[in-house]
C-alpha cells in the first residue's frame, strides 16, 4: 500500500509539473487545467495545490493509521534486497526530476511576480497623474488574420492598443484579451494589435483559427510573420520580457498593454490593467 501511495503521489505531481511538448494534445492541457487550474505565473491555482498536497497527505495518514507499526520493518527489509535498492534508486531519481520541475516553475513564478510589481493592483480608476509618455512608438509591419500587412505607421490618425499574447497561453492571455474586448467598444475608436509571443507555433496560416478561438472584434488584428525574427524584433523593440522553455514551448510573460496616440506616440504602458484603465486611457488619447 505504501508503494502504491508513493507511485501515485509521484505520478500526480508529475502530471501537474512535467514540461509539456511544444504542441501538446488539447485533451492533455484541458485535463491539467481542470485538475489543477492555473495562475498567471503558470503555477497551479489554490484548488490545485489542495489536491496536490491534501490528497496524498490524507492517503498517507490512513496508511500510517492502519499499518504504521509494520511499515518501517517492511521498508527496511525491501531496502536490503537487490531489487529493493534498485527500486529506491528509481524513486530517488523520480524525486530529483520532479523537484527540478517544481523548482523551475517556482523560479518562473518569482519572475512573473517581479514583472507584476508595477501592476495596478486594486485601483479601479486610472489615476489622474498616471505618467504619460511622448516618445514615438517603434514602427513595425506584420501580417494579420486576414492576410493583410498591418503597419503601425499606417494607423496614424487613430489611437492604437498594442499587446503581446499567444494562442497556447492558458492563464494570463485570455484575461488580457477579455479585458480589451470589454474595454475597447466603450472607449474612443481605436485599433487593437495583438502580436504573438510564439511565432514558432502561431504562424500566419494559423491566425484565422486563433482569431476565431479568441472571438476577436472587427478592429482586432492578431499578428505574426512568416519570419520568426520579424516578430521577435517587435518584441525586442517594445522591451517585452518573456521566457520560453525550448523543450516544451511554454512561455511566461507579463500582461503588458501599450496605448499609442493618434500621432504614433507611446503614451501609456500598463501591466495587466483593469478594463477601466484601458477605457479611460483611450478616452484621454481621444
C-alpha positions as CSV (number, residue, x, y, z in Angstrom):
1,X,0.0,0.0,0.0
2,X,2.8,2.4,0.8
3,X,4.5,1.6,-2.6
4,X,1.2,2.3,-4.3
5,X,0.8,5.6,-2.5
6,X,4.3,6.7,-3.4
7,X,3.9,5.9,-7.0
8,X,0.5,7.6,-7.3
9,X,1.8,10.7,-5.4
10,X,4.8,11.0,-7.7
11,X,2.6,10.5,-10.8
12,X,0.1,13.1,-9.5
13,X,2.9,15.7,-9.1
14,X,4.5,14.7,-12.4
15,X,1.2,15.3,-14.2
16,X,1.0,18.8,-12.6
17,X,4.5,20.0,-13.3
18,X,6.1,17.9,-16.0
19,X,7.1,20.0,-19.1
20,X,4.6,19.5,-21.9
21,X,5.6,19.0,-25.6
22,X,5.8,22.1,-27.8
23,X,2.3,21.3,-29.3
24,X,0.5,19.3,-26.6
25,X,-2.7,17.5,-27.3
26,X,-5.8,19.6,-26.4
27,X,-7.1,16.9,-24.0
28,X,-3.8,17.0,-22.1
29,X,-3.8,20.7,-21.5
30,X,-7.6,20.7,-20.7
31,X,-7.2,17.8,-18.2
32,X,-4.3,19.6,-16.4
33,X,-6.3,22.8,-16.3
34,X,-9.4,21.0,-15.0
35,X,-7.4,19.2,-12.3
36,X,-5.1,21.9,-11.1
37,X,-6.3,25.2,-12.6
38,X,-3.6,27.8,-13.4
39,X,-2.4,31.2,-12.3
40,X,-0.8,34.0,-14.3
41,X,2.6,32.6,-13.3
42,X,1.9,29.1,-14.5
43,X,1.6,27.6,-11.0
44,X,-1.4,25.6,-10.0
45,X,-4.4,27.5,-8.6
46,X,-5.2,27.3,-4.9
47,X,-7.6,24.4,-5.5
48,X,-4.8,22.6,-7.4
49,X,-2.4,22.9,-4.5
50,X,-5.0,21.5,-2.2
51,X,-5.3,18.4,-4.4
52,X,-1.6,18.1,-4.8
53,X,-1.0,18.3,-1.0
54,X,-4.1,17.2,0.8
55,X,-4.9,14.1,-1.3
56,X,-1.6,12.4,-0.8
57,X,-1.4,13.6,2.8
58,X,-4.8,12.1,3.7
59,X,-3.9,8.8,2.0
60,X,-0.6,8.6,3.8
61,X,-2.3,9.3,7.1
62,X,-4.7,6.5,6.5
63,X,-1.8,4.1,5.7
64,X,0.1,5.1,8.8
65,X,-3.0,4.7,11.0
66,X,-3.7,1.2,9.7
67,X,-0.2,-0.2,9.2
68,X,2.2,2.2,10.8
69,X,3.9,-0.4,13.1
70,X,4.6,-2.7,10.2
71,X,5.7,0.0,7.7
72,X,9.3,0.7,8.9
73,X,10.3,-3.0,9.2
74,X,8.9,-3.7,5.8
75,X,10.7,-0.8,4.1
76,X,14.0,-1.9,5.7
77,X,13.5,-5.4,4.5
78,X,12.9,-4.3,1.0
79,X,15.9,-1.9,1.1
80,X,18.2,-4.9,2.0
81,X,17.4,-6.7,-1.3
82,X,18.9,-6.0,-4.7
83,X,15.6,-5.3,-6.4
84,X,14.6,-3.1,-3.5
85,X,17.7,-1.0,-3.8
86,X,17.1,-0.6,-7.5
87,X,13.5,0.5,-6.7
88,X,14.7,3.1,-4.2
89,X,17.2,4.4,-6.8
90,X,14.5,4.8,-9.3
91,X,12.3,6.6,-6.8
92,X,15.2,8.9,-5.8
93,X,15.7,9.8,-9.5
94,X,12.0,10.5,-9.9
95,X,12.0,12.7,-6.8
96,X,15.0,14.7,-8.1
97,X,13.5,15.1,-11.5
98,X,10.1,16.3,-10.2
99,X,11.9,18.5,-7.7
100,X,13.7,20.2,-10.7
101,X,10.4,20.7,-12.5
102,X,8.8,22.3,-9.4
103,X,11.9,24.4,-8.9
104,X,11.7,25.8,-12.5
105,X,8.0,26.6,-12.0
106,X,8.7,28.4,-8.7
107,X,11.6,30.4,-10.2
108,X,9.3,31.4,-13.1
109,X,6.6,32.5,-10.7
110,X,9.0,34.7,-8.9
111,X,10.0,36.3,-12.2
112,X,6.3,36.9,-13.0
113,X,5.8,38.4,-9.6
114,X,8.6,40.9,-10.2
115,X,7.1,41.8,-13.5
116,X,3.7,42.4,-11.8
117,X,5.2,44.7,-9.2
118,X,4.0,47.7,-11.2
119,X,0.6,46.2,-11.9
120,X,-2.4,48.4,-11.0
121,X,-3.5,46.2,-8.1
122,X,-6.8,47.2,-6.6
123,X,-7.1,50.7,-8.2
124,X,-10.3,50.7,-10.2
125,X,-9.8,54.1,-11.9
126,X,-6.8,55.3,-13.8
127,X,-5.1,57.9,-11.5
128,X,-5.2,61.5,-12.9
129,X,-1.5,61.8,-12.6
130,X,-0.6,58.4,-14.2
131,X,2.6,59.2,-16.2
132,X,2.0,59.8,-19.9
133,X,5.0,59.5,-22.2
134,X,5.6,61.2,-25.5
135,X,8.3,59.0,-27.1
136,X,7.5,57.7,-30.6
137,X,6.3,54.1,-30.6
138,X,8.6,51.8,-32.7
139,X,7.1,51.2,-36.1
140,X,6.6,47.6,-37.4
141,X,4.7,45.7,-40.0
142,X,3.3,42.2,-39.6
143,X,0.5,40.0,-41.1
144,X,-2.9,39.8,-39.5
145,X,-5.6,37.0,-39.6
146,X,-7.0,38.3,-42.9
147,X,-3.6,38.1,-44.6
148,X,-3.2,41.8,-44.7
149,X,0.0,43.6,-43.9
150,X,-0.6,45.8,-40.9
151,X,1.9,48.7,-40.3
152,X,1.8,50.8,-37.1
153,X,2.7,53.8,-39.2
154,X,-0.3,53.3,-41.5
155,X,-2.6,53.6,-38.4
156,X,-1.6,57.1,-37.6
157,X,-4.7,59.3,-37.1
158,X,-6.3,57.0,-34.5
159,X,-5.3,55.5,-31.2
160,X,-3.8,52.0,-31.1
161,X,-3.9,49.4,-28.4
162,X,-0.9,47.0,-28.5
163,X,-0.4,43.9,-26.5
164,X,1.6,40.7,-26.7
165,X,-0.1,37.3,-26.3
166,X,0.0,33.8,-27.8
167,X,-2.5,31.1,-28.6
168,X,-1.3,28.3,-26.3
169,X,-1.4,30.6,-23.2
170,X,-3.9,29.2,-20.7
171,X,-3.8,31.8,-17.9
172,X,-2.8,35.4,-18.5
173,X,-3.5,35.9,-22.2
174,X,-7.2,35.0,-22.1
175,X,-7.6,37.6,-19.2
176,X,-5.8,40.3,-21.1
177,X,-7.8,39.6,-24.3
178,X,-11.1,39.6,-22.4
179,X,-10.2,42.9,-20.8
180,X,-9.6,44.5,-24.1
181,X,-12.8,43.1,-25.7
182,X,-14.7,44.7,-22.8
183,X,-12.8,48.0,-22.7
184,X,-12.4,48.9,-26.3
185,X,-16.1,49.1,-27.5
186,X,-17.0,51.7,-24.9
187,X,-13.9,53.9,-25.5
188,X,-12.7,56.2,-28.2
189,X,-12.4,54.4,-31.6
190,X,-9.1,52.6,-31.9
191,X,-7.4,49.6,-33.5
192,X,-6.1,46.7,-31.4
193,X,-2.9,44.9,-32.4
194,X,-2.2,41.6,-30.7
195,X,1.4,40.5,-31.5
196,X,2.2,36.8,-30.9
197,X,4.9,35.9,-28.5
198,X,5.1,32.4,-30.1
199,X,5.8,32.9,-33.8
200,X,7.1,29.3,-33.9
201,X,3.6,27.9,-33.4
202,X,1.4,31.0,-34.1
203,X,2.2,31.0,-37.8
204,X,0.5,33.3,-40.3
205,X,-1.6,30.3,-41.5
206,X,-2.9,29.6,-38.1
207,X,-4.0,33.2,-37.3
208,X,-7.6,32.9,-38.7
209,X,-8.2,29.9,-36.3
210,X,-6.6,31.9,-33.4
211,X,-8.9,34.9,-34.1
212,X,-11.9,32.6,-34.1
213,X,-10.7,30.9,-30.8
214,X,-10.4,34.3,-29.2
215,X,-13.7,35.6,-30.8
216,X,-11.9,38.9,-31.6
217,X,-13.8,42.0,-32.6
218,X,-13.6,43.5,-36.1
219,X,-11.0,46.1,-35.1
220,X,-8.7,43.5,-33.5
221,X,-5.7,42.3,-35.5
222,X,-3.8,39.1,-34.5
223,X,-0.3,39.5,-35.9
224,X,2.6,37.2,-36.8
225,X,5.0,36.8,-39.7
226,X,6.4,34.1,-41.9
227,X,9.8,35.0,-40.4
228,X,10.2,34.4,-36.6
229,X,12.9,37.0,-36.4
230,X,10.5,39.7,-37.7
231,X,8.2,39.1,-34.7
232,X,11.0,38.8,-32.2
233,X,12.3,42.2,-33.4
234,X,8.9,43.8,-32.5
235,X,9.0,42.1,-29.0
236,X,12.5,43.4,-28.5
237,X,11.6,46.9,-29.7
238,X,9.0,47.2,-27.0
239,X,11.2,45.6,-24.4
240,X,8.7,42.9,-23.6
241,X,10.3,40.4,-21.1
242,X,9.5,36.8,-21.7
243,X,11.0,33.4,-21.2
244,X,10.4,30.4,-23.5
245,X,11.1,26.8,-22.5
246,X,12.9,25.4,-25.5
247,X,11.7,21.8,-24.7
248,X,8.0,22.4,-24.0
249,X,7.4,25.7,-25.8
250,X,5.9,27.2,-22.7
251,X,6.2,31.0,-22.4
252,X,5.9,33.2,-19.4
253,X,5.4,36.9,-19.7
254,X,3.8,40.0,-18.2
255,X,0.4,41.2,-19.4
256,X,1.7,44.4,-21.0
257,X,-0.7,46.7,-22.8
258,X,0.5,49.8,-24.6
259,X,-1.7,52.7,-25.7
260,X,-0.4,54.7,-28.7
261,X,-1.9,58.0,-29.5
262,X,-3.1,59.2,-33.0
263,X,0.3,60.8,-33.6
264,X,2.1,57.5,-33.0
265,X,3.5,58.3,-29.6
266,X,3.7,55.6,-26.9
267,X,1.5,57.3,-24.4
268,X,0.7,54.7,-21.7
269,X,2.2,51.4,-20.6
270,X,0.1,49.2,-18.4
271,X,0.7,45.7,-16.9
272,X,-2.4,43.6,-16.8
273,X,-4.6,46.6,-16.4
274,X,-8.3,46.6,-15.4
275,X,-10.9,47.4,-18.1
276,X,-11.4,50.9,-16.7
277,X,-7.8,51.8,-17.1
278,X,-7.8,50.9,-20.8
279,X,-11.0,52.7,-21.5
280,X,-10.0,55.8,-19.6
281,X,-6.6,55.8,-21.2
282,X,-8.2,55.6,-24.7
283,X,-10.6,58.4,-23.8
284,X,-7.7,60.6,-22.8
285,X,-6.0,59.9,-26.1
286,X,-9.2,60.7,-28.0
